[in-house]
């Protein structure tokens, strides 16, 4: 599932629902789900003490945030989903935030890349000069990538580039939410035999030539990051979790039926295998 596809899906979804409400065909009017579209586009000039400066360089930062916030799902506030989105969207800088507004206000008020540093201040500006190189960037996206009457999957992306670094670090997360039971779905709830699941992932990884020479681990860690793609489960590993940075985000798709023998009763019910 490509990010551009997910983004297009989210935009189409919001447009068709007037950027406010999503209604499943099986639901009545009292069970509407509400999404609130939140966008932040801010630019700042940072004032650094001499001890942190590089000669006379000027320092800047920019925030670009888009979140389709789940106010209600089936008429209820999905508190656990909201908390998980905030933790992943802002890379667990402060967990838990009380709400989205607190998270946004904190990120906007703290000098990006210099949080907690004494003597660093910032002022908002409209444009960063084109010839400036010392720019820290934070990009955040969060929106529903998959929805049915039982399962919602949120795609959450966090990309941070500190000024002067060789490269930024981007992380993709997927948060799965059981609509019926009102809870975030973890990998341990789905599978009773994680060793067998990891063997399947390892086997598929060994078949992918694009990762040859990049893998860093002898044993696959528990894959907490996953999403459903039609009749497959895609397990996702961010840079350095199983492979070098150059490999990018590592993903492994395995048909659900191949994993059914290792599933809990709850997992089989969620994926309609019984």
N, C-alpha and C positions, 0 to 999 in steps of 0.2 A: 504494500500500500504506500504509494508515494505521497510526500508531503503536499505537493501541489494539488493532488487529487483530494486530499483531506481538506485543504484550505478551500478549494472550490466547492466541495460538498457542504462545508459549514456555511459559506456565503449563500449558496443556493437555499439551504435550509432556513437561514435567517430571513432571506428575502421573501420566501414563500409564506413565512409565518409573521410577516410584518415586523421582523426583528424583535418579537416579543414572546410569542407563544407557539408551542409545539403541541399538536394534538394527534394521538395515535388513533387509528381507525376503530380500535376496540374499546376506546375510552369514551365516557360520556362527557358532557360539558363541565361537570363538576370536578373532573380529574385532569384539567389542563396543566401542562408543564410550562413554566415561564423561564425564558432566557433574557438576560440583560446584557446588551453589548456595551463594553467599556473600552475606550481607546485613550492612550496617553502618548503624546508626542512632545517631549520636552528637550531643550538644549540648555546647557549651562557653561559658564566660564568659571573655572576653579581658581581660587587664590591659595597658593601653597607657601608655607614658610620656606626660607632659604635652604633649610636642611633637607628638604624634599625636592628641590628644584634641580633641573638640568640646565645650567647656565641661565639664559634669559628666556627659555622656552615658555610659551603660554600653554595652559592645559584646559581641556574642554571635556564635556561628557554629554552623552545623548541617551535618552530613554525612548524606546519604541515598543509599546505594549498594546496587544489586542487580546481581550478576554471575553468570551461568551459565557457569562456567569449564570450558573443554574440557581435561580431564585427558588423555584419550586419544581418538583417532579411528582406527578400524580397528586398535586395538591399539598404536598408535604415539603418541608425544608430539608434538603439532603445535606445535613450538617457534616457527616463524615466525608462525603465527596468534596464539599467545599474546602474542608481543612486539608485534604490530601492535594487538591489542586493548588492551594496557596503554597504548601510546602514545596511542591515540585516546581511551580512557576517561578518562585523566587529562590530556588536552589537551597531551600531550608536555611536561609539566612537567620530567620527567627521563627521558631516553631513552638507553639502554634500562634499565628496571628489571630486576633479576636474575630476579624472579618476582613473583607476585601478592601474596604476603605482604609483600615489601619495599615494594611500591607502597602497600598499605593502611596499613602501619605508618608510612610517610613522611607520607601524607596526614593520618593521625590525630594525628601528633606535631607538625606544623607549624601555627601559627595561621593559619587560612584568611584569605587576603587580605593577610596580613602576613608571608609567607614571606621569610626573610632579614633582616627588620627587627630591629635590636637593641633589647632592652628590652621586647619583647612576649612575654607568657606567657599560658597558658590553663589552666583547670581544668574538668574534666568536671562537668556538672550534669545533672539529670534532666529539668527543664522550663525553658523560656525564658518569662519573664513575658509575658502577653498584651499588655501596654501598651508593650513595648519595640519600637523601630523600627530600631535599628542592628544588623541581623542580616545576616551574610554566609552564603550558602547554596551548597552544591555538591551537585548531583544527578547521579548516574551510573547508567546502565543498560547492560547488555551481555548479549545472549542470541541464540541461533540463530533467524533469521527464516525461513530456507529451507534445506532439506536434501534431497539425493537421494544416490544411490550415487556420484556424481562430484563434486558441488559443494555446499559449505556456505556460506551467507551469514550473517555475524554483523551484527546491528544494534547499534551503539554510540552512546549519547547522552551528551553532556556539557553540563551547564547550570551556569553560574556567575553568581551575583548578588552583587556586592560591596556591603557595607553603605553606604547613602547614595547609591547610583548611581540614575540615572534608570530604568534597566531592566537586566535580566540579558541574558546572551548564551548562547543554546543552539545546539549544533552536533550534527547527525546525521551519523553515518558508517556506511558499509557495508564490511565486510571479506570478500572472497570467497576461498575456500580450495579448491584442487584436491585432493580427497581421494586420488585415485589417485596423483598425483605428489608429494603432500605439500608444496605450496607455495602461497603467497598469489598470487592472480591480479591482475596489473596491467593497466591499459588498453592499455599498449604491447604486451603479449603477445597481446592479442585482435585488434588492428587494425593493418593495414599502411598505411592511408591515413587518418591522423587529421584531415587537412584536410577530407576529405569527411564524416567523422563530425561534425565541428564545424559544418559547413554544415547538416547535418540537424538538429542541436540548435538552431542559430540560427533555422532556418525554423520549427520547432515553437514556439520561444519567441515569435516574432513573432505567432503565431496565438492566444496565450493573453492574453485581455483583462485578466486579473487582474494581469499584470505590466506593463501599459502605463504608461509614465511612471516606472517604478521601475528600469529597467535602467541599469547604470552603465558597461558596457564596450562597445567597438565590436567586439572580437573575443573569442569564447568561449575561456576557458583550457582546457587539456587536462582532461577530466572524470575525475579519478582516483576519484571517489566514485560508485559505481553498484551496482545490484542487478538480479537477474532476477525478473520478475513474469510468470509463465506464459510467454507467447510474446513478451514485450517485454523490452527493457532500459531501466531507469529511471536516468537520470543525475541526480545530486543536487548542488546547489550551496548551501552555507551562506550566512548573511547576509553581505553585502558582497562576496562572490566575484563575482557577476554583477549583483546588484540591491541596492537600498537595504534597510536593516534592516526597514522596514515591510512589505516583500514577504515576509518570513519565509524559510523554506527553499524554494528553487526546485527543482522537479522536472520532468523532461521524459521522457515515455515514448515509445519508438520501437519498432515491431515488429522483431523480429530479422531477418526476411526482408528488410527494407529496408536492413539494414546488412551483409548477408551478402557482398556484392561487395567490401566494404572489410576483410573479416576475413582474418587469417592462417590457415594450415592448422590451427594449434593452436586458434584460436577456433572454427573450423567443427567441429572434433572435439569440443570442449567442449560446444557447443550442438547436437551431433548433427545437423549439416548435411551430413555426408559420412561 
